[in-house]
Structure formats: structure tokens, C-alpha cells
């Protein structure tokens, strides 16, 4: 989407974050699923209009509801849900509170929305290679940073780095983990040889690694007090 949305409403169906999909020769992977089941269904519809390849993976960047409440829309596709090894625990701990707040904000539009946990996980510090058919995605799980369950996705073919909420552009970064940890993660992220990045919130694409430098400076100042 690439537009700044700060509040979720029934009209926007919880559409607050950048979500998308990548098509390979064999199948499709989604990168997050949005803030409600209805939004996830719209994403699934967009995929079906784009390609007849099956959807095989749903990759969740982290536990926050605007990135994964749309997961149930893909259950019928028998997808593999992929996330950080700590994602299931985080989802279980927050599910009730997140669901209650979604119902408060969206009313009936919230129906069917769930924090579906991963069926395949990646350990912190490790990388999982997904082959979509002639297209490799590198899923990397990070130590505590924005949250304790962040993963990034690097599409080798286009040299595009999907960061979820490890990167906010034109938006104060939300903190749910560790600022010193996040700064360490950023230092390692900057070593990834990407040409462009897709943030969790902000413009849909930006040059890399310059796009993360304002956030890095901001977090460093906060850490310094």
C-alpha cells in the first residue's frame, strides 16, 4: 500500500501496514497478511488475480496484529505458516488482548481474525531458504530488536529486503523489544546486499541501506538518553 495509516477503522479493515506477495515459478509466498481476516481475503484475491500459481507460504514478520490477523484467510490453501521460533509464544500471550481491541475498533469486521501461529519456525541467528521455483527467499530470524520475534525476508532475484517493523520510514518506531538490541540488529541488517527495502510502515520502497539510517540515529539518541 505504501501510505501512512495510523488508526484502524471498519472502513480500512485494519489496513495499517505494508503487506505483499512474491511469485515464483512453482508457488507464491505472502509477506504478512494484514490487520484482519477480511484484509487477508483481499490480499488472497489480489494474488489469485495475478497468478494461477498456488500459495504455499505465509511469512509473518513478527507478532503485531496489523501484520498477521489476516492469516486465517490462507488456511484453505494448506499453506506453511513461517515465523520466528518465538512467534507462537508471543501470539499465545497476546491473542486475547489483541482480539478484544480489534473487536473494539472494527466491530463485525473483526470476525474470523486470528493470530495463526507458525507451522515452521526459524531460530534466532539462523536463516531459512525458501525456493518458490527459480526464486529463493532468505528468511532470517533476529535476536531481540523491535520485538523478540522479528524475521526479515531477502528476495535474491530482485535484491529486495522486506523488513516488517524492523524498519519504520517517516514514522516514529514502535518499541516492543530492546533499543540496544535493535541497534545491533540494524548494524547486521546493513550488511545485507540489498538494493531496496520495504518497511513495515512508510513508503512502499526505499533505497538500501540509507533508508534505515534516520531510524538508527533516532534509536541511538534515545539509547543515549
C-alpha positions as CSV (number, residue, x, y, z in Angstrom):
1,X,0.0,0.0,0.0
2,X,2.8,2.5,0.9
3,X,0.6,5.1,2.6
4,X,0.7,6.2,6.2
5,X,-2.3,4.8,8.1
6,X,-2.2,5.5,11.9
7,X,-5.7,4.3,13.0
8,X,-7.6,1.1,12.2
9,X,-11.3,1.6,11.4
10,X,-14.0,-0.6,10.0
11,X,-13.6,1.3,6.7
12,X,-9.9,0.4,6.3
13,X,-10.4,-3.1,7.9
14,X,-7.2,-2.7,9.9
15,X,-5.1,-1.8,6.9
16,X,-2.1,-0.2,8.7
17,X,1.0,-2.0,7.4
18,X,2.8,-2.8,4.2
19,X,1.9,-6.3,3.1
20,X,2.5,-8.1,-0.2
21,X,3.5,-11.3,-2.0
22,X,6.2,-12.8,-4.2
23,X,5.5,-15.1,-7.2
24,X,7.9,-17.9,-8.2
25,X,7.7,-20.4,-11.0
26,X,6.3,-23.0,-8.6
27,X,4.3,-21.1,-6.0
28,X,3.6,-17.9,-4.1
29,X,4.7,-16.6,-0.7
30,X,2.9,-13.8,1.2
31,X,4.8,-11.3,3.3
32,X,2.5,-10.6,6.2
33,X,-1.3,-10.7,5.8
34,X,-2.7,-7.5,7.3
35,X,-4.8,-6.4,10.2
36,X,-7.9,-8.5,9.8
37,X,-9.3,-11.7,8.2
38,X,-11.2,-9.5,5.6
39,X,-7.9,-7.8,4.7
40,X,-6.2,-11.1,4.3
41,X,-9.0,-12.2,2.0
42,X,-8.4,-9.2,-0.2
43,X,-4.7,-10.0,-0.3
44,X,-5.6,-13.6,-1.4
45,X,-7.9,-12.2,-4.0
46,X,-5.2,-10.0,-5.4
47,X,-2.8,-13.0,-5.6
48,X,-5.4,-15.0,-7.5
49,X,-5.9,-12.2,-10.0
50,X,-2.2,-12.0,-10.5
51,X,-1.2,-15.7,-10.9
52,X,-2.7,-19.2,-11.1
53,X,0.3,-20.5,-9.1
54,X,-0.7,-22.0,-5.7
55,X,0.0,-20.1,-2.4
56,X,2.4,-22.2,-0.5
57,X,3.9,-19.9,2.2
58,X,2.7,-17.2,4.6
59,X,5.6,-15.5,6.2
60,X,4.9,-13.4,9.3
61,X,7.5,-10.7,10.1
62,X,6.5,-10.6,13.8
63,X,3.6,-10.9,16.2
64,X,1.9,-7.5,15.9
65,X,-1.7,-7.8,14.9
66,X,-1.6,-5.4,11.9
67,X,0.8,-7.9,10.3
68,X,-0.8,-11.3,11.0
69,X,-4.5,-11.1,11.8
70,X,-5.2,-11.9,8.1
71,X,-3.6,-15.3,8.4
72,X,-6.8,-17.3,8.6
73,X,-7.7,-16.2,5.0
74,X,-5.0,-18.7,3.8
75,X,-5.8,-21.7,5.8
76,X,-7.9,-23.2,2.9
77,X,-4.7,-23.2,0.8
78,X,-2.9,-25.5,3.2
79,X,0.0,-23.1,3.4
80,X,3.0,-23.4,5.6
81,X,3.0,-20.5,8.1
82,X,6.6,-19.4,8.7
83,X,7.8,-17.3,11.6
84,X,10.4,-16.8,14.3
85,X,10.8,-19.6,16.9
86,X,9.4,-17.2,19.5
87,X,6.3,-16.1,17.4
88,X,3.9,-18.8,18.7
89,X,4.6,-18.0,22.3
90,X,4.2,-14.2,21.7
91,X,1.0,-14.8,19.8
92,X,-0.5,-17.0,22.6
93,X,0.4,-14.4,25.2
94,X,-1.2,-11.5,23.4
95,X,-4.1,-13.2,21.5
96,X,-6.9,-12.3,23.9
97,X,-5.9,-8.7,24.3
98,X,-5.3,-8.2,20.6
99,X,-8.6,-9.8,19.6
100,X,-10.5,-7.7,22.2
101,X,-9.0,-4.5,20.9
102,X,-9.7,-5.5,17.3
103,X,-13.3,-6.1,18.0
104,X,-13.5,-2.8,19.8
105,X,-12.0,-0.9,16.8
106,X,-13.5,-2.9,13.9
107,X,-16.8,-4.4,15.3
108,X,-18.2,-7.0,13.0
109,X,-15.3,-6.5,10.5
110,X,-13.0,-8.3,13.0
111,X,-14.9,-11.6,12.6
112,X,-12.6,-14.5,11.8
113,X,-9.4,-12.7,12.5
114,X,-6.8,-14.8,14.4
115,X,-3.1,-14.8,15.2
116,X,-2.5,-18.1,13.5
117,X,0.9,-19.4,14.8
118,X,3.7,-20.7,12.5
119,X,3.9,-24.3,11.5
120,X,7.6,-23.9,10.5
121,X,9.9,-21.8,12.5
122,X,13.4,-20.2,12.2
123,X,15.7,-19.9,15.2
124,X,17.3,-16.6,16.1
125,X,20.5,-16.1,14.3
126,X,19.6,-18.7,11.6
127,X,18.4,-18.4,8.0
128,X,15.9,-20.5,6.1
129,X,16.0,-20.6,2.3
130,X,12.6,-21.0,0.6
131,X,12.5,-22.0,-3.1
132,X,9.4,-20.6,-4.8
133,X,10.7,-22.2,-8.1
134,X,13.6,-20.3,-9.6
135,X,13.3,-17.7,-6.8
136,X,15.0,-18.0,-3.5
137,X,13.8,-16.1,-0.4
138,X,16.2,-16.0,2.6
139,X,14.2,-15.8,5.9
140,X,16.4,-14.6,8.7
141,X,15.4,-14.7,12.3
142,X,16.8,-12.0,14.6
143,X,17.7,-11.6,18.3
144,X,15.6,-9.2,20.3
145,X,15.1,-5.9,18.5
146,X,11.8,-4.3,17.6
147,X,10.3,-7.4,19.2
148,X,11.7,-10.8,20.3
149,X,10.3,-12.5,17.2
150,X,11.3,-10.5,14.1
151,X,12.3,-12.0,10.8
152,X,13.4,-10.4,7.6
153,X,13.0,-11.7,4.0
154,X,15.5,-11.1,1.3
155,X,14.4,-11.8,-2.3
156,X,17.6,-12.7,-4.1
157,X,16.2,-12.2,-7.6
158,X,15.3,-8.6,-7.2
159,X,17.7,-7.9,-4.3
160,X,14.7,-6.6,-2.3
161,X,14.7,-6.7,1.5
162,X,11.4,-7.0,3.4
163,X,11.9,-5.8,7.0
164,X,8.5,-5.7,8.6
165,X,8.7,-3.4,11.6
166,X,12.4,-3.6,11.9
167,X,12.1,-0.5,9.7
168,X,9.7,2.4,10.0
169,X,10.0,5.3,7.5
170,X,8.5,8.7,8.2
171,X,7.1,7.2,11.4
172,X,8.4,7.1,15.0
173,X,9.5,3.5,15.5
174,X,7.3,1.5,17.9
175,X,9.2,-0.3,20.6
176,X,8.3,-3.8,21.9
177,X,11.7,-5.3,22.5
178,X,15.2,-3.7,23.2
179,X,16.7,-0.5,21.8
180,X,20.3,-1.7,22.2
181,X,19.3,-5.0,20.7
182,X,17.6,-3.2,17.8
183,X,20.7,-1.2,17.1
184,X,22.8,-4.3,17.0
185,X,20.3,-5.9,14.6
186,X,20.4,-2.8,12.4
187,X,24.2,-3.0,12.2
188,X,23.9,-6.5,10.9
189,X,21.0,-5.7,8.6
190,X,23.1,-3.0,6.8
191,X,25.5,-5.8,5.7
192,X,22.8,-7.4,3.6
193,X,23.5,-6.6,-0.1
194,X,20.0,-5.3,-1.0
195,X,19.2,-2.6,-3.5
196,X,15.9,-1.6,-2.0
197,X,13.9,-2.2,1.2
198,X,10.2,-2.5,2.0
199,X,9.5,-1.2,5.5
200,X,6.6,-2.3,7.8
201,X,5.3,1.3,7.7
202,X,6.0,4.1,5.3
203,X,6.8,4.4,1.5
204,X,6.5,1.1,-0.2
205,X,10.1,1.0,-1.3
206,X,13.3,2.9,-0.5
207,X,17.0,2.6,-1.3
208,X,19.1,0.5,1.0
209,X,20.8,0.9,3.4
210,X,20.3,4.7,3.5
211,X,16.6,4.2,4.3
212,X,17.4,2.8,7.8
213,X,19.9,5.5,8.8
214,X,17.4,8.1,10.2
215,X,15.8,5.4,12.4
216,X,19.3,4.2,13.5
217,X,20.2,7.8,14.5
218,X,16.9,8.2,16.4
219,X,17.3,5.0,18.3
220,X,20.9,5.8,19.2
221,X,19.8,9.2,20.6
222,X,17.1,7.5,22.7
223,X,19.6,5.0,24.0
224,X,22.0,7.8,25.0
225,X,19.2,9.4,27.0
